[in-house]
């Protein structure tokens, strides 16, 4: 019971309920104003109809000769007084004596100028004593006759009063139904919103407890909650990926950096074990500096990858010609290939413009060329090819060497991954991982593809700028 009460209290505090109540109040006020205006219009219309009708009948009766007028008024008073919305009459002579009709006396508030007035009239009922004449508020009109007498015609509201009562009852029903519908709609919406929000809160609670695999449930409605859930799930996927990457980096750092650090420590212990000459000390320090530089390069690469994945290293984005950039970077390696008598060919589609960081794209291409020169034989031909289609540019660094072991293509672009041919070479295994991060930051991708006829092709795909 307490849980249900708490649920209702929570529901009462939702924005849907508050908005529904405000909407219901506003709608009631607007409807009340509209109905008041309608009542005024209806009353005005009924009064005009009564005025026209009474004035018309008064003019008709006034046009009759005196004897005929008395007979007509007597007949009308006798027949119409028994009907719904009856009319009442009083015809009197110049001395004020009633000649015909069923109104006991001429009211003081009614002038005989043909103007409609409304007030109490004493109507003579046929079977009632004269002293028991019932007074009621009626609209009436009076006029002077040619012989000095006066004629009065009044009318019960009858149907007009019924119309007012029906309209008032309808207004009350409409207002009640409108308010009830608004409140019920607010309750239904609030209940639905509360269920959706509770689902988000439960998911958030599990995530706060450490379960990053949780996702906010979505529906097929495509409403604002689904939009919010989609953004939250995308954010959670990135957080989960970042945390997994941090764990992977931590594991890889702990594993792969243990060897150079152990080598530094061992070398220092050996050198300090016994006195040595200055040459030995200098050689040990030089090797230590080289190892320290390798460690610093490794940490710099890891830091760059982390920043790229966080999207914080593209502040210098510009629109650039990828063909010119490739020609500048590849030109540095063309001289080395010429010295080695290695075939080296460029095939570039001019005017291929992309949007990105010139420095990062140059670094990515340099990493690919470094790998191609380092891990292939000196006689193996190298090619750098830039092509484009309607939406993307493709930059490929291709060699015609031995290639890599089948199934290793995806693994080699991860952090600290190294192929069999790289085991004997210096390096940290972060070059391709950095290229992959650069491509992802630019909305592109890195693919390792077997070169037809043997070898490996590293292909960068970038959207055109």
C-alpha positions as CSV (number, residue, x, y, z in Angstrom):
1,X,0.0,0.0,0.0
2,X,2.8,2.4,0.9
3,X,4.6,1.6,-2.4
4,X,1.5,2.3,-4.4
5,X,1.0,5.6,-2.4
6,X,4.6,6.5,-3.1
7,X,4.0,5.7,-6.8
8,X,1.0,8.0,-6.9
9,X,2.9,10.8,-5.1
10,X,5.7,10.4,-7.6
11,X,3.2,10.5,-10.5
12,X,1.6,13.6,-9.0
13,X,4.9,15.4,-9.2
14,X,5.5,14.6,-12.9
15,X,5.5,17.4,-15.4
16,X,2.7,15.7,-17.3
17,X,0.3,16.0,-14.4
18,X,1.2,19.6,-13.8
19,X,0.9,20.5,-17.4
20,X,-2.4,18.6,-17.6
21,X,-3.8,20.5,-14.6
22,X,-2.7,23.8,-16.0
23,X,-4.1,23.0,-19.4
24,X,-7.4,21.9,-17.8
25,X,-7.6,25.2,-15.8
26,X,-6.8,27.2,-18.9
27,X,-9.4,25.3,-20.9
28,X,-12.0,25.8,-18.2
29,X,-11.4,29.5,-18.1
30,X,-11.5,29.9,-21.9
31,X,-14.6,27.8,-22.1
32,X,-16.3,29.8,-19.3
33,X,-15.5,33.0,-21.1
34,X,-16.8,31.6,-24.4
35,X,-20.0,30.2,-22.8
36,X,-20.6,33.6,-21.0
37,X,-20.3,35.3,-24.4
38,X,-22.7,32.7,-25.9
39,X,-25.2,33.3,-23.1
40,X,-25.1,37.0,-23.7
41,X,-25.6,36.5,-27.5
42,X,-28.5,34.1,-26.9
43,X,-30.2,36.4,-24.3
44,X,-29.7,39.3,-26.7
45,X,-31.2,37.3,-29.6
46,X,-34.2,36.1,-27.5
47,X,-34.9,39.6,-26.3
48,X,-34.8,40.9,-29.8
49,X,-37.1,38.2,-31.0
50,X,-39.5,38.9,-28.1
51,X,-39.4,42.7,-28.7
52,X,-40.1,42.3,-32.4
53,X,-42.9,39.8,-31.8
54,X,-44.6,41.9,-29.1
55,X,-44.2,45.1,-31.0
56,X,-45.7,43.5,-34.1
57,X,-48.7,42.1,-32.3
58,X,-49.2,45.5,-30.5
59,X,-49.2,47.3,-33.8
60,X,-51.7,44.8,-35.2
61,X,-54.1,45.1,-32.2
62,X,-53.8,48.9,-32.2
63,X,-55.0,49.1,-35.7
64,X,-58.4,47.4,-34.8
65,X,-61.5,49.4,-34.1
66,X,-62.4,49.7,-30.4
67,X,-65.2,47.1,-30.2
68,X,-63.2,44.6,-32.2
69,X,-60.1,45.3,-30.2
70,X,-61.8,44.5,-26.9
71,X,-63.2,41.2,-28.3
72,X,-59.8,40.3,-29.8
73,X,-57.9,41.0,-26.5
74,X,-60.5,39.1,-24.5
75,X,-60.2,36.1,-26.8
76,X,-56.4,36.1,-26.9
77,X,-56.1,36.4,-23.1
78,X,-58.5,33.5,-22.7
79,X,-56.7,31.2,-25.1
80,X,-53.1,32.0,-24.8
81,X,-52.9,32.2,-21.0
82,X,-53.0,28.4,-20.9
83,X,-50.1,27.7,-23.2
84,X,-46.4,27.4,-22.7
85,X,-44.7,30.8,-23.2
86,X,-48.2,32.4,-22.9
87,X,-48.9,36.1,-23.7
88,X,-50.9,38.3,-21.3
89,X,-52.9,41.4,-22.2
90,X,-54.5,44.4,-20.6
91,X,-56.8,46.8,-22.4
92,X,-58.1,49.8,-20.5
93,X,-60.1,52.9,-21.3
94,X,-59.1,56.5,-20.8
95,X,-60.1,56.4,-17.1
96,X,-57.8,53.4,-16.5
97,X,-60.6,50.8,-16.2
98,X,-59.7,47.4,-17.6
99,X,-61.9,46.5,-20.6
100,X,-60.3,43.1,-21.4
101,X,-57.2,41.0,-20.5
102,X,-55.7,39.1,-17.6
103,X,-53.2,41.6,-16.1
104,X,-54.7,43.0,-12.9
105,X,-53.2,46.5,-13.2
106,X,-51.0,48.7,-15.3
107,X,-47.4,48.5,-13.8
108,X,-45.8,51.8,-12.8
109,X,-42.5,50.9,-14.5
110,X,-44.1,50.5,-17.9
111,X,-44.5,53.5,-20.1
112,X,-47.0,53.5,-23.0
113,X,-44.5,54.6,-25.6
114,X,-44.1,51.2,-27.4
115,X,-40.7,50.5,-25.7
116,X,-40.0,47.1,-24.3
117,X,-39.5,46.9,-20.5
118,X,-39.2,44.1,-18.1
119,X,-40.6,43.9,-14.5
120,X,-43.2,42.3,-12.2
121,X,-46.7,41.9,-13.6
122,X,-49.7,40.5,-11.7
123,X,-51.3,38.0,-13.9
124,X,-55.0,37.1,-13.2
125,X,-55.5,33.3,-13.1
126,X,-59.0,32.1,-14.1
127,X,-59.8,30.1,-11.0
128,X,-57.9,32.1,-8.4
129,X,-59.4,34.9,-6.2
130,X,-58.4,38.4,-7.2
131,X,-56.2,38.8,-4.1
132,X,-54.2,35.7,-5.1
133,X,-53.0,37.1,-8.4
134,X,-49.4,35.8,-9.0
135,X,-46.8,38.4,-9.8
136,X,-43.9,37.4,-12.1
137,X,-41.2,39.2,-14.0
138,X,-42.1,39.4,-17.7
139,X,-41.1,41.5,-20.6
140,X,-43.9,43.9,-21.7
141,X,-44.7,46.7,-24.1
142,X,-47.5,49.2,-23.9
143,X,-49.0,51.9,-26.1
144,X,-51.5,54.7,-26.1
145,X,-54.7,54.3,-28.1
146,X,-56.5,56.9,-30.1
147,X,-59.4,57.2,-27.6
148,X,-57.0,57.8,-24.7
149,X,-56.9,54.2,-23.5
150,X,-53.9,52.0,-23.2
151,X,-53.0,48.5,-24.4
152,X,-50.3,46.3,-22.8
153,X,-48.9,43.0,-24.1
154,X,-46.5,40.8,-22.1
155,X,-45.1,37.3,-22.6
156,X,-43.8,34.5,-20.5
157,X,-40.3,33.5,-21.3
158,X,-41.2,29.8,-21.5
159,X,-39.0,28.3,-24.1
160,X,-36.3,30.9,-23.6
161,X,-35.9,29.8,-20.0
162,X,-35.7,26.2,-21.1
163,X,-33.0,27.2,-23.6
164,X,-31.1,28.9,-20.8
165,X,-31.3,25.9,-18.5
166,X,-30.3,23.5,-21.2
167,X,-27.4,25.7,-22.3
168,X,-26.3,26.1,-18.7
169,X,-26.5,22.3,-18.1
170,X,-24.6,21.7,-21.3
171,X,-21.9,24.2,-20.3
172,X,-21.5,22.5,-16.9
173,X,-21.2,19.0,-18.6
174,X,-18.8,20.3,-21.2
175,X,-16.6,21.9,-18.5
176,X,-16.7,18.8,-16.3
177,X,-15.9,16.5,-19.2
178,X,-13.1,18.7,-20.5
179,X,-11.5,19.0,-17.1
180,X,-11.9,15.2,-16.5
181,X,-10.5,14.4,-19.9
182,X,-7.5,16.7,-19.4
183,X,-6.7,15.2,-16.0
184,X,-7.1,11.6,-17.2
185,X,-5.0,12.3,-20.2
186,X,-2.3,13.8,-17.9
187,X,-2.5,10.8,-15.7
188,X,-2.1,8.4,-18.7
189,X,0.8,10.4,-20.1
190,X,2.4,10.8,-16.7
191,X,2.2,7.1,-16.2
192,X,3.7,6.3,-19.5
193,X,6.5,8.9,-19.1
194,X,7.2,7.6,-15.6
195,X,7.6,4.1,-16.9
196,X,10.0,5.2,-19.5
197,X,12.0,7.3,-17.1
198,X,12.1,4.5,-14.5
199,X,13.6,2.3,-17.3
200,X,16.3,4.9,-17.9
201,X,16.9,5.3,-14.1
202,X,17.2,1.5,-13.6
203,X,19.7,1.3,-16.5
204,X,21.6,4.3,-15.1
205,X,21.7,2.6,-11.7
206,X,23.2,-0.6,-13.1
207,X,25.7,1.4,-15.1
208,X,26.6,3.3,-11.9
209,X,27.2,0.0,-10.2
210,X,29.8,-0.9,-12.9
211,X,27.9,-2.8,-15.6
212,X,28.8,-0.8,-18.7
213,X,27.1,-3.4,-21.0
214,X,23.6,-2.1,-20.0
215,X,21.7,-0.1,-22.6
216,X,18.5,2.0,-22.3
217,X,15.5,0.1,-23.8
218,X,13.9,1.6,-26.8
219,X,10.6,1.2,-28.6
220,X,9.4,1.6,-32.2
221,X,7.7,4.9,-31.6
222,X,10.5,7.1,-32.5
223,X,9.5,9.7,-29.9
224,X,11.7,12.0,-27.8
225,X,12.4,9.2,-25.3
226,X,13.7,6.9,-28.1
227,X,15.8,9.8,-29.4
228,X,17.2,10.3,-25.9
229,X,17.7,6.6,-25.4
230,X,19.6,6.4,-28.8
231,X,21.9,9.2,-27.8
232,X,22.5,7.6,-24.3
233,X,23.2,4.2,-25.8
234,X,25.6,5.8,-28.3
235,X,27.4,7.5,-25.5
236,X,27.4,4.3,-23.4
237,X,29.0,2.4,-26.3
238,X,31.7,5.0,-26.6
239,X,32.3,5.0,-22.9
240,X,32.4,1.2,-22.9
241,X,34.8,1.2,-25.8
242,X,37.0,3.8,-24.1
243,X,37.1,1.9,-20.9
244,X,37.9,-1.3,-22.7
245,X,40.6,0.5,-24.6
246,X,42.0,1.9,-21.4
247,X,42.1,-1.6,-19.9
248,X,43.7,-3.0,-23.1
249,X,46.2,-0.2,-23.1
250,X,47.0,-0.7,-19.5
251,X,47.5,-4.5,-20.0
252,X,49.5,-3.9,-23.2
253,X,51.7,-1.2,-21.5
254,X,52.2,-3.5,-18.5
255,X,53.2,-6.3,-20.8
256,X,55.1,-4.7,-23.7
257,X,56.9,-2.0,-21.7
258,X,58.2,-4.4,-19.1
259,X,60.9,-5.7,-21.5
260,X,62.5,-2.2,-22.3
261,X,62.2,-1.2,-18.7
262,X,63.8,-4.4,-17.5
263,X,66.5,-3.9,-20.1
264,X,67.2,-0.4,-18.7
265,X,67.3,-1.7,-15.2
266,X,69.6,-4.7,-16.0
267,X,72.0,-2.5,-18.0
268,X,72.2,0.0,-15.1
269,X,72.8,-2.8,-12.6
270,X,75.5,-4.4,-14.8
271,X,77.3,-1.1,-15.3
272,X,77.1,-0.3,-11.6
273,X,78.3,-3.8,-10.6
274,X,82.0,-2.9,-11.0
275,X,84.1,0.0,-12.0
276,X,84.4,0.5,-15.8
277,X,86.2,2.9,-18.1
278,X,84.6,6.0,-19.6
279,X,84.0,4.3,-22.9
280,X,81.8,1.6,-21.3
281,X,79.9,4.2,-19.4
282,X,79.3,6.2,-22.5
283,X,78.1,3.2,-24.5
284,X,75.7,2.2,-21.6
285,X,74.4,5.7,-21.4
286,X,73.9,5.9,-25.2
287,X,71.9,2.6,-25.2
288,X,69.9,3.9,-22.2
289,X,69.1,7.1,-24.1
290,X,68.0,5.0,-27.1
291,X,65.7,2.9,-24.9
292,X,64.4,6.0,-23.2
293,X,63.6,7.5,-26.6
294,X,61.8,4.4,-27.6
295,X,59.7,4.5,-24.5
296,X,58.9,8.2,-25.0
297,X,57.9,7.5,-28.6
298,X,55.7,4.7,-27.3
299,X,54.0,7.0,-24.8
300,X,53.7,9.8,-27.3
301,X,51.9,7.4,-29.7
302,X,49.6,6.1,-27.0
303,X,48.8,9.7,-26.0
304,X,48.1,10.7,-29.6
305,X,45.8,7.7,-30.1
306,X,43.9,8.5,-26.9
307,X,43.5,12.1,-27.9
308,X,42.4,11.1,-31.4
309,X,39.8,8.7,-30.1
310,X,38.5,11.4,-27.8
311,X,38.3,13.8,-30.8
312,X,40.6,16.5,-29.3
313,X,43.4,16.6,-31.9
314,X,41.6,18.0,-34.9
315,X,41.6,21.7,-34.0
316,X,43.7,22.4,-37.2
317,X,41.3,20.9,-39.6
318,X,41.4,22.4,-43.1
319,X,40.5,21.6,-46.7
320,X,43.7,20.3,-48.5
321,X,44.8,18.7,-51.7
322,X,45.6,15.1,-50.7
323,X,47.6,14.6,-53.9
324,X,50.0,17.5,-53.0
325,X,50.3,16.2,-49.4
326,X,51.1,12.6,-50.7
327,X,53.6,13.9,-53.2
328,X,55.4,15.9,-50.4
329,X,55.6,13.0,-48.0
330,X,56.4,10.4,-50.5
331,X,59.2,12.6,-51.9
332,X,61.1,12.1,-48.7
333,X,61.1,8.3,-49.2
334,X,61.7,8.5,-53.0
335,X,65.4,9.5,-52.3
336,X,65.8,6.5,-50.0
337,X,64.3,4.2,-52.5
338,X,66.6,5.6,-55.2
339,X,69.7,5.0,-53.0
340,X,68.5,1.4,-52.5
341,X,67.7,0.9,-56.2
342,X,64.2,0.0,-55.1
343,X,61.4,0.5,-57.5
344,X,59.2,3.3,-56.2
345,X,56.2,4.6,-58.1
346,X,53.6,7.3,-57.5
347,X,50.2,7.4,-59.2
348,X,48.2,10.3,-57.9
349,X,44.8,11.7,-58.9
350,X,45.3,15.4,-59.0
351,X,42.8,17.7,-57.3
352,X,41.7,15.2,-54.7
353,X,40.6,17.5,-51.8
354,X,39.8,16.3,-48.3
355,X,39.0,18.0,-45.0
356,X,41.4,17.2,-42.1
357,X,44.6,17.8,-40.3
358,X,47.6,18.1,-42.6
359,X,50.0,17.0,-39.9
360,X,48.0,14.0,-38.8
361,X,47.4,12.8,-42.4
362,X,51.1,13.2,-43.2
363,X,52.0,11.2,-40.0
364,X,49.6,8.4,-41.0
365,X,51.1,8.2,-44.5
366,X,54.6,8.3,-43.1
367,X,53.8,5.4,-40.8
368,X,52.6,3.3,-43.7
369,X,55.7,4.1,-45.7
370,X,58.0,3.4,-42.8
371,X,56.4,-0.1,-42.4
372,X,56.6,-0.7,-46.1
373,X,60.4,0.1,-46.2
374,X,61.1,-1.6,-42.9
375,X,59.3,-4.9,-43.3
376,X,59.8,-5.7,-47.0
377,X,63.0,-6.7,-48.8
378,X,65.1,-3.9,-50.4
379,X,64.4,-5.2,-53.9
380,X,60.6,-5.3,-53.4
381,X,58.8,-2.7,-55.5
382,X,56.6,-0.1,-53.7
383,X,53.7,1.8,-55.1
384,X,51.7,4.8,-53.7
385,X,48.4,5.2,-55.5
386,X,45.7,7.9,-54.9
387,X,42.3,7.4,-56.5
388,X,38.8,8.8,-55.9
389,X,35.2,8.2,-56.6
390,X,32.2,10.4,-56.1
391,X,32.3,10.4,-52.3
392,X,35.7,9.1,-51.1
393,X,39.4,9.3,-51.7
394,X,41.5,6.1,-51.5
395,X,45.2,6.3,-50.7
396,X,47.0,3.0,-51.0
397,X,50.6,2.0,-50.1
398,X,51.3,-1.2,-51.9
399,X,54.3,-3.6,-51.8
400,X,54.9,-6.8,-53.7
401,X,56.7,-8.8,-51.0
402,X,55.7,-11.8,-49.0
403,X,52.6,-10.2,-47.3
404,X,51.4,-11.3,-43.9
405,X,49.9,-14.5,-42.5
406,X,46.2,-15.0,-43.4
407,X,43.8,-13.9,-40.7
408,X,46.3,-11.3,-39.2
409,X,44.9,-8.3,-41.1
410,X,42.5,-7.1,-38.3
411,X,44.9,-7.9,-35.4
412,X,47.8,-6.0,-36.8
413,X,46.0,-2.6,-36.6
414,X,45.4,-3.0,-32.9
415,X,47.8,-1.5,-30.3
416,X,51.1,-3.3,-29.7
417,X,50.2,-5.9,-32.3
418,X,53.3,-7.1,-34.4
419,X,53.6,-9.6,-37.1
420,X,56.2,-12.4,-37.4
421,X,58.4,-10.3,-39.7
422,X,58.5,-7.5,-37.2
423,X,59.8,-9.5,-34.2
424,X,63.4,-8.9,-35.1
425,X,62.9,-5.2,-35.8
426,X,62.7,-2.3,-33.4
427,X,59.3,-0.7,-32.8
428,X,56.4,-0.7,-30.4
429,X,53.6,-2.0,-32.6
430,X,51.7,1.3,-32.4
431,X,52.2,2.6,-35.9
432,X,49.1,1.0,-37.6
433,X,47.0,1.7,-34.5
434,X,47.9,5.4,-34.7
435,X,47.0,5.3,-38.4
436,X,43.7,3.7,-37.6
437,X,43.0,6.4,-34.9
438,X,43.8,9.1,-37.4
439,X,41.4,7.7,-40.0
440,X,38.6,7.3,-37.5
441,X,39.1,10.9,-36.3
442,X,38.7,12.0,-40.0
443,X,35.6,9.8,-40.6
444,X,37.7,7.3,-42.7
445,X,39.1,3.9,-42.2
446,X,42.3,1.8,-42.6
447,X,42.2,-1.6,-44.4
448,X,45.0,-4.1,-44.8
449,X,44.5,-6.0,-48.1
450,X,46.5,-8.7,-49.8
451,X,48.2,-7.4,-53.0
452,X,47.3,-9.5,-56.0
453,X,50.3,-11.7,-56.9
454,X,51.7,-11.3,-53.3
455,X,52.4,-8.6,-50.9
456,X,50.4,-6.2,-48.7
457,X,48.4,-3.1,-49.4
458,X,47.6,-0.6,-46.7
459,X,44.6,1.5,-47.9
460,X,43.3,4.7,-46.4
461,X,39.7,5.7,-47.2
462,X,38.7,9.3,-46.6
463,X,35.5,11.3,-47.4
464,X,36.0,14.0,-49.9
465,X,36.0,17.5,-48.5
